[in-house]
Amino acid sequence: MNEDYQVSDHGNNTDEKILALMFCEFDIEEGPKIKYQKPYDVINKVIFESISPYIIPKLQLKNKIITVTVGKYKICGFPICIEQIKYKRNIYIFNICFIFDKDTNICSYEAVVKKLACDLRTLEVESEFLSNDQLQIHLPKILEQIQRDLNKTGECIIHKIANLEHSAIFLKLIINHSDPQLVQSCDVPVFIRNHEEFEIDEWDLTTQKIVSAINGFKTVSLIANETNIESSVAKEAIQNLLYLGIVSLVPIIQFSSMFITTPQIANFYSNYELQMDAVRFVQLDKEREPPIFYDIFKILNMFNHGFMVKNVNELGSPHEKNIDLKKLILFGLIKRLLRKINKYPISLDDASLTNGTELSSEINLPGDCSYDKLCSQNRISIKKIEETLDKLPNVIVCIK
């Protein structure tokens, strides 16, 4: 895990305390209502009625962090909407809100609020934990434990919620960090921590499927397709793994891909421990002698001057040196020894890729959509992309 990530010690910091947690839902007959609040009555009925449009908002604001300051309180929530025919009017809307003093800086709490809301949505979809009254009665005790544990240690782990199999909540408060990278369909998740350290059997079924499918080379889109999981749900599960520091995201590796070394390559040359990690990671045949560092370093430095992976494979002969080239590139990306050079098509006259081409939908070309993204969105090869773009006049390709 990134060493810049630090767990907050709330025992010594009273400026960032969770005053209460509040579970709200939309009742078909009564409208927005507070179902549970721990401790009780921090937010009274009068205050709630004044802010209810922001707690149970219009559908356009679902799945977004919403923060409201009212009186001496700051309230942060993440409204969720589930559309299924089993609910009255085919919809179920809820929100889990954290309540703070109005002067509290809550930036470090937003990821936890979102994570908890998404965990509750998963429990509802898989087990009807929220809409089933007999299961929902366990929620107050859960809210109480979350508030207590986060305030005391900055993390909360709850296993086997309401005795449901494969149910768990993992929350960790992280400060002084940037928001996790946004997960895209063309990204490739790769483990940066040993996932076997965690009790995977206690994770939700969706995450278990995702974890089993990750191999460092499959894109998010391919993982979602193989596991028969909706793309948005797969991205959300991977985003949670990213937030926990279990995975990182790297670009897809293809024979037509281009990479270039970074200044970190100098550190690689002088770091013996990193060199030995590389030798173990990239060894192609475990029955043969392991590769030597000189060959690994030489092949890495071939990624320059516009060389594609296929060029390096032909000229460097990594197989003969017992080096798995794709694993070497993956190691270089994880350790930031390499970065990918992407191609971005740009239309000079507002042209778009329409249904008349090989692509599945109309896509504008403002210059921020890479070949990788186009391939992932439309499930076609780089070759098809290039053939399609060649037919369009006034389209240039920026390589960076």
Steps between C-alpha positions, in 0.01 A plus 500: 500500500611856431694620804330840473179332614453538873226379729364788702532472879167638618578436860726808492301714257168637615468732199399214268246303704190333365217630719239259364399274214157520340324254269222653290272359236213606277164369618236480226232637734697727737777624270861547625545384860767421757478127566788470746737744667784422739521682740130576491356842415817690410310610190141570605187495282501876437860502377446188290197642324701807400778291341310190381521602130880462533486178705256324267557708186378476142633205303747721312699529826515130584843340548662834586652636820266770635600719794255732677577744783204587721526678835796357692515180294660385177332197341667287233314229310502289184141436378437164333216403268424136414251435221337156511144380446484340847477844665193719522503723192800292391747713695678509835689814611716531809787706639754442774616830650791592726442799729783729610554835666455775237868598518637151438709440189334187362709441185653186648154360586341523155652175371377318814146639458494381138650160588243436774211602274623266226549214749140546619377502142681169438342351814159614383538365146633164619299446821229772530676614815342848498151434365437192716385625843628188678851561365493879520463493879872413517588836345497718818764282667711513182478881486601518865804278443608695191486831686687361800774320303567779252522756777730281707733331247414639158381164368207262538463136399169316541468135395190290430241777526167375634644145461495539122761293316763691302410831664750745642578869534858626484554872563828682546546872545791627293638852520741707295431316177374583156174346382539152347548493125172480308453145367444476124400200287841491330697497828671184624488431876808334648564388857756706691429322829447132560120465498539170686577707811132590508206275582362492146222258598355779714487745209183549296453257211558766235842591638591132537427444130697810402803400713502150347505647147784751551827381349680826416418485128120498471322833458209604720270448202624144445475417871140627511414293192666180628337522843160602358499813716362831380782735398407776746485251789838351405655848487359577843643179649843572350478861622455362854805273457691803373388700804623223733839496328458138386520570128647759269394585145733463202438539125435202277805327348474405131757427229415834339543691829784748546676568830786722608731487801464754779774665710435226761702264281818648654384391848433151362863473391627567852231325707605137555180401683285633215718315251445168680123568512511548124696178440245298698200671342598476132648147494326317218593138569557408865685183392772703327763728646350835603569795270789732579446865589714623210257348247194633685646850516605492135154396378328763715718768344397391153165668565599825341487683170149382412570126535190285532479187715526281188824679400654440842386137488667448161826684572546419869416126480369492860388134474857389437605684816219337705318833532121533479473827307142580605590445864807718459284782361249448782781518758625818336154658516441403864840632607465806272806409297285519185208709385274439205494726196138533386347598168214753498303561177396864454245625247583832339144561381280360780465167324380205703515123475147405399302186444630499142834381634602189690427670831187429699395860568568860410813629673646846464875540469604798712839345570444355849394147396793263448514198271483277810176664612345481152592130474357421843177692445435340161663159552709520185872480432757775455523393135127563449529839672782602267317374191189694606689821569682477166162537329425828680636820348662767716580271789849515649652281770683650795756271664595584858 
